[in-house]
Amino acid sequence: MSTDKRILLLSAYRSDSHAAWVTWLTKHLDADWRVFELPGRYFRWRIRGNPLSWREKLTELLADWKPDHILATSMVDVATLRGLLPALASVPLTYYFHENQFSYPVGKEQHSSVDPQMVQLYGALAADRCLFNSRYNLNSFVSGVDDLLKKLPDCRPESLRQELEDKSSLLPVPVDGVGSGAKTQGLIVWNHRWEYDKRPDLFLAILQKLRLQEVPFTLALLGPRPAKIPAALEDIRAQFHDVIVADGRVSRAEYCDLLRRAQVVISCADHEFQGLSMIEAVSAGCVPVAPDALCYQEQYPSECRYKVHDTDSAVERIRLAVDGQLPSPEIRSWLSEATAERWQQWLKDDV
């Protein structure tokens, strides 16, 4: 169905998952889109500086084109942006939470600041509607706001949580299913970023215990990695070089082929708000082995979840999966076949 609805899409941090979301929406939702994105780097500057980065270009755009709706990610400082550009002040706005800064772990070398949290709080208050990609994301956000308010000395609002919950609902990022294939016995895939919050050090400890217990396995080490190779990845390469069948970012076709062949997909994450790479792997028939926390509690059955940070518990789940005692769970509600209709409804009702 053709539409002349004009949507301004603002995404201030073009990481893999944010980019996939933008691509899917603009491809599948029929509207007159104008997309503004910023590179996924320099986090502190991005989350505070995006109104400055976009101000001139948006001013030029708004001289000839006015949106019917704004769809902005929670990395966008929409409260400031609306103040700087009065033409946007009255345009209905949906604020989309891929993540929230109240539940994002701070790395050892990172500066802890309340600024990112305040950007998202003011953005949520300024928005007409807030969408979250999982129940965990929504709950941890409003709980984080509560905890922040308790730390403030005085003049605190009393009903903020209820106000935020009343305008919030769930709408996951659409994930296209990969499709299953013939499995390779014992093939374990890691398809996450090799960063501190994904805990590759815990993955290393799990692999060491698997070998000690003589559980047969091979490894596909996928996912983006930083310029400086993490120590855990170097150790995995050194200690398990004989069982590594893939190591590095590969083509989409090869990536999907490895997921179809893999028997197990593992997560060791300390934060995960939707877990797109896990969903992709499970859509290919992999058995997920994930912490009993975060968004995983609403996605996968308890037998696929291990005690948080408990390597023995994780090893036991992997052993059961390799032995064929854990089936790949049903996740159709998280795939684009199901979520596409809900996004179409958003376009119809809200824009």
Secondary structure, 3 states (H helix, E strand, C coil): CCCCCEEEEEEEEECHHHHHHHHHHHHHCCCEEEEEEEECCCHHHHHHHHHHHHHHHHHHHHCCCCCCEEEEECCCCHHHHHHHCHHHCCCCEEEEECCCCCCCCCCCCCCCCCHHHHHHHHHHHHCCEEEECCHHHHHHHHHHHHHHHHHCCCCCCCCHHHHHHHCEEECCCCECCCCCCCCCCCEEEECCCCCHHHCHHHHHHHHHHHHHCCCCCEEEECCCCCCCCCHHHHHHHHHCHHHEEEECCCCHHHHHHHHHHCCEEECCCCCCCCCHHHHHHHHCCCEEEEECCHHHHHCCCHHHEECCCCHHHHHHHHHHHHCCCCCCCCCHHHEHHHHHHHHHHHHHHHC
